Amino acid sequence: MLKYLADENFHNHVIRALRRQFPDIDLARAVEVGLESADDPSVLDWAARNERVLLTHDVRTIRRFAQERIAKGMHMTGVIFVPQPFSRAQIIEELALLAECYAPEDIALSWLHLPLR
């Protein structure tokens, strides 16, 4: 089962809905773990050290830092990019499905873009 870290700018209504509809989902918010105002490399580093897949809307900068981690041979647990605007119901369903069906090694050193279909 995947564990998630939602970056500081990830939509709170998605986080609240995920936690409400899927209470067993392991989801931490960056601000809950002391990463408020942390730069992207620090967030990716924390996620890697804590075996959490990063949830973000920030494709432009996070992808570059994720690619740099991979190129340097650093551990990266993966990133899930959620576009804006999005269908909240579809994104919640897909995040719950991924958390349940994917093992951490399935997404390590890579990223996914939602929606999947």
Contact map, one row per residue, 1 for C-alpha under 8 A:
111000000000000000000000000000000000000000000000000000000000000000000000000000000000000000000000001111110000000000000
111100000000000000000000010000000000000000000000000110000000000000000000000000000000000000000000011101110000000000000
111110000000000000000000111000000000000000000000001110000000000000000000000000000000000000000000001000000000000000000
011111000000000000000000011100000000000000000000000111100000000000000000000000000000000000000000000000000000000000000
001111100000000000000000001111000000000000000010000111100000000000000000000000000000000000000000000000000000000000000
000111111100001000000000001111000000000000000000000001110000000000000000000000000000000000000000000000000000000000000
000011111100000000000000000011100000000000100000000001110000000000000000000000000000000000000000000000000000000000000
000001111100000000000000000011100011100000000000000000000000000000000000000000000000000000000000000000000000000000000
000001111110000000000000000000000000000000000000000000011000000000000000000000000000000000000000000000000000000000000
000001111111001000000000000000000000000000000000000000111000000000000000000000000000000000000000000000000000000000000
000000001111111000000000000000000000000000000000000000000000000000000000000000000000000000000000000000000000000000000
000000000111111100000000000000000000000000000000000000000000000000000000000000000000000000000000000000000000000000000
000000000011111110000000000000000000000000000000000000000000000000000000000000000000000000000000000000000000000000000
000000000011111111000000000000000000000000000000000000000000000000000000000000000000000100110000000000000000000000000
000001000111111111100000001000000000000000000000000000000000000000000000000000000000000000000000000000000000000000000
000000000001111111110000000000000000000000000000000000000000000000000000000000000000000000000000000000000000000000000
000000000000111111111000000000000000000000000000000000000000000000000000000000000000000000010000000000000000000000000
000000000000011111111110100000000000000000000000000000000000000000000000000000000000000000010001000000000000000000000
000000000000001111111111101000000000000000000000000000000000000000000000000000000000000000000000000000000000000000000
000000000000000111111110000000000000000000000000000000000000000000000000000000000000000000000000000000000000000000000
000000000000000011111110000000000000000000000000000000000000000000000000000000000000000000000000000000000000000000000
000000000000000001111111100000000000000000000000000000000000000000000000000000000000000000000001000000000000000000000
000000000000000001111111100000000000000000000000000000000000000000000000000000000000000000000000000000000000000000000
000000000000000000100111110000000000000000000000000000000000000000000000000000000000000000000000000000000000000000000
001000000000000001100111111000000000000000000000000000000000000000000000000000000000000000000001001000000000000000000
011100000000000000000001111100000000000000000000000000000000000000000000000000000000000000000000000000000000000000000
001111000000001000100000111110000000000000000000000000000000000000000000000000000000000000000000000000000000000000000
000111000000000000000000011111011000000000000000000000000000000000000000000000000000000000000000000000000000000000000
000011110000000000000000001111111000000000000000000000000000000000000000000000000000000000000000000000000000000000000
000011110000000000000000000111111111000000100000000000000000000000000000000000000000000000000000000000000000000000000
000000110000000000000000000011111111000000000000000000000000000000000000000000000000000000000000000000000000000000000
000000000000000000000000000111111110000000000000000000000000000000000000000000000000000000000000000000000000000000000
000000000000000000000000000111111110000000000000000000000000000000000000000000000000000000000000000000000000000000000
000000000000000000000000000001111111000000000000000000000000000000000000000000000000000000000000000000000000000000000
000000010000000000000000000001111111110000100000000000000000000000000000000000000000000000000000000000000000000000000
000000010000000000000000000001100111110000000000000000000000000000000000000000000000000000000000000000000000000000000
000000010000000000000000000000000011111000000000000000000000000000000000000000000000000000000000000000000000000000000
000000000000000000000000000000000011111101100000000000000000000000000000000000000000000000000000000000000000000000000
000000000000000000000000000000000000111111100000000000000000000000000000000000000000000000000000000000000000000000000
000000000000000000000000000000000000011111110000000000000000110010000000000000000000000000000000000000000000000000000
000000000000000000000000000000000000001111111000000000000000000010000000000000000000000000000000000000000000000000000
000000000000000000000000000000000000011111111100000000000000000000000000000000000000000000000000000000000000000000000
000000100000000000000000000001000010011111111110000000000000000000000000000000000000000000000000000000000000000000000
000000000000000000000000000000000000000111111111000001000000000011000000000100000000000000000000000000000000000000000
000000000000000000000000000000000000000011111111100000000000000000000000000100000000000000000000000000000000000000000
000000000000000000000000000000000000000001111111110000000000000000000000000000000000000000000000000000000000000000000
000010000000000000000000000000000000000000111111111111000000000000000000000110000000000000000000000000000000000000000
000000000000000000000000000000000000000000011111111110000000000000000000001110000000000000000000000000000000000000000
000000000000000000000000000000000000000000001111111100000000000000000000000000000000000000000000000000000000000000000
000000000000000000000000000000000000000000000111111100000000000000000000000000000000000000000000000000000000000000000
001000000000000000000000000000000000000000000011111110000000000000000000000010000000000000000000000000010000000000000
011110000000000000000000000000000000000000000011111111000000000000000000000011000000000000000000000000000000000000000
011110000000000000000000000000000000000000000011001111100000000000000000000011110000000000000000000000010000000000000
000111100000000000000000000000000000000000010010000111110000000000000000000011110000000000000000000000000000000000000
000111100100000000000000000000000000000000000000000011111000000000000000000000111100000000000000000000000000000000000
000001101100000000000000000000000000000000000000000001111110000000000000000000111100000000000000000000000000000000000
000000001100000000000000000000000000000000000000000000111110000000000000000000001111000000000000000000000000000000000
000000000000000000000000000000000000000000000000000000011111110000000000000000001000000000000000000000000000000000000
000000000000000000000000000000000000000000000000000000011111111000000000000000001000000000000000000000000000000000000
000000000000000000000000000000000000000000000000000000000111111100000000000000000000000000000000000000000000000000000
000000000000000000000000000000000000000100000000000000000111111110000000000000000000000000000000000000000000000000000
000000000000000000000000000000000000000100000000000000000111111111000000000000000000000000000000000000000000000000000
000000000000000000000000000000000000000000000000000000000011111111100000000000000000000000000000000000000000000000000
000000000000000000000000000000000000000000000000000000000001111111110000000000000000000000000000000000000000000000000
000000000000000000000000000000000000000110010000000000000000111111111000000000000000000000000000000000000000000000000
000000000000000000000000000000000000000000010000000000000000011111111100000100100000000000000000000000000000000000000
000000000000000000000000000000000000000000000000000000000000001111111110000000000000000000000000000000000000000000000
000000000000000000000000000000000000000000000000000000000000000111111111000000000000000000000000000000000000000000000
000000000000000000000000000000000000000000000000000000000000000011111111111100000000000000000000000000000000000000000
000000000000000000000000000000000000000000000000000000000000000001111111111100000000000000000000000000000000100000000
000000000000000000000000000000000000000000000000000000000000000000111111110000000000000000000000000000000000000000000
000000000000000000000000000000000000000000000000000000000000000000011111110000000000000000000000000000000000000000000
000000000000000000000000000000000000000000000000000000000000000000001111111000000000000000000000000000000000000000000
000000000000000000000000000000000000000000000000000000000000000000001111111100000000000000000000000000000000000000000
000000000000000000000000000000000000000000000001000000000000000000001100111110000000000000000000000000000001100000000
000000000000000000000000000000000000000000011011000000000000000001001100011111000000000000000000000000000001110000000
000000000000000000000000000000000000000000000011001111000000000000000000001111100000000000000000000000011011110000000
000000000000000000000000000000000000000000000000000111000000000000000000000111110000000000000000000000000011111000000
000000000000000000000000000000000000000000000000000011110000000001000000000011111000000000000000000000000010011100000
000000000000000000000000000000000000000000000000000011110000000000000000000001111100000000000000000000000000001111000
000000000000000000000000000000000000000000000000000000111110000000000000000000111110000000000000000000000000001111000
000000000000000000000000000000000000000000000000000000111000000000000000000000011111010000100000000000000000000011100
000000000000000000000000000000000000000000000000000000001000000000000000000000001111110000000000000000000000000011000
000000000000000000000000000000000000000000000000000000001000000000000000000000000111110000000000000000000000000000000
000000000000000000000000000000000000000000000000000000000000000000000000000000000011111000000000000000000000000000000
000000000000000000000000000000000000000000000000000000000000000000000000000000000111111100100000000000000000000000000
000000000000000000000000000000000000000000000000000000000000000000000000000000000000111111100000000000000000000000000
000000000000010000000000000000000000000000000000000000000000000000000000000000000000011111110000000000000000000000000
000000000000000000000000000000000000000000000000000000000000000000000000000000000000001111111000000000000000000000000
000000000000000000000000000000000000000000000000000000000000000000000000000000000000001111111100000000000000000000100
000000000000010000000000000000000000000000000000000000000000000000000000000000000100011111111110000000000000000001100
000000000000010011000000000000000000000000000000000000000000000000000000000000000000000111111111000000000000000000000
000000000000000000000000000000000000000000000000000000000000000000000000000000000000000011111111100000000000000000000
000000000000000000000000000000000000000000000000000000000000000000000000000000000000000001111111110000000000000001110
000000000000000000000000000000000000000000000000000000000000000000000000000000000000000000111111111000000000000000000
000000000000000001000100100000000000000000000000000000000000000000000000000000000000000000011111111100000000000000000
000000000000000000000000000000000000000000000000000000000000000000000000000000000000000000001111111110000000000000000
010000000000000000000000000000000000000000000000000000000000000000000000000000000000000000000111111111000000000000000
111000000000000000000000100000000000000000000000000000000000000000000000000000000000000000000011111111100000000000000
110000000000000000000000000000000000000000000000000000000000000000000000000000000000000000000001111111000000000000000
100000000000000000000000000000000000000000000000000000000000000000000000000000000000000000000000111111100000000000000
110000000000000000000000000000000000000000000000000000000000000000000000000000000000000000000000011111110110000000000
110000000000000000000000000000000000000000000000000000000000000000000000000000000000000000000000001011111110000000000
110000000000000000000000000000000000000000000000001010000000000000000000000010000000000000000000000001111111000000000
000000000000000000000000000000000000000000000000000000000000000000000000000010000000000000000000000000111111000000000
000000000000000000000000000000000000000000000000000000000000000000000000000000000000000000000000000001111111000000000
000000000000000000000000000000000000000000000000000000000000000000000000000011100000000000000000000001111111111100000
000000000000000000000000000000000000000000000000000000000000000000000000001111000000000000000000000000011111111000000
000000000000000000000000000000000000000000000000000000000000000000000100001111000000000000000000000000000011111000000
000000000000000000000000000000000000000000000000000000000000000000000000000111100000000000000000000000000011111100000
000000000000000000000000000000000000000000000000000000000000000000000000000001111000000000000000000000000011111110000
000000000000000000000000000000000000000000000000000000000000000000000000000000111000000000000000000000000010011111000
000000000000000000000000000000000000000000000000000000000000000000000000000000011110000000000000000000000000001111110
000000000000000000000000000000000000000000000000000000000000000000000000000000011110000000100100000000000000000111111
000000000000000000000000000000000000000000000000000000000000000000000000000000000100000001100100000000000000000011111
000000000000000000000000000000000000000000000000000000000000000000000000000000000000000000000100000000000000000011111
000000000000000000000000000000000000000000000000000000000000000000000000000000000000000000000000000000000000000001111
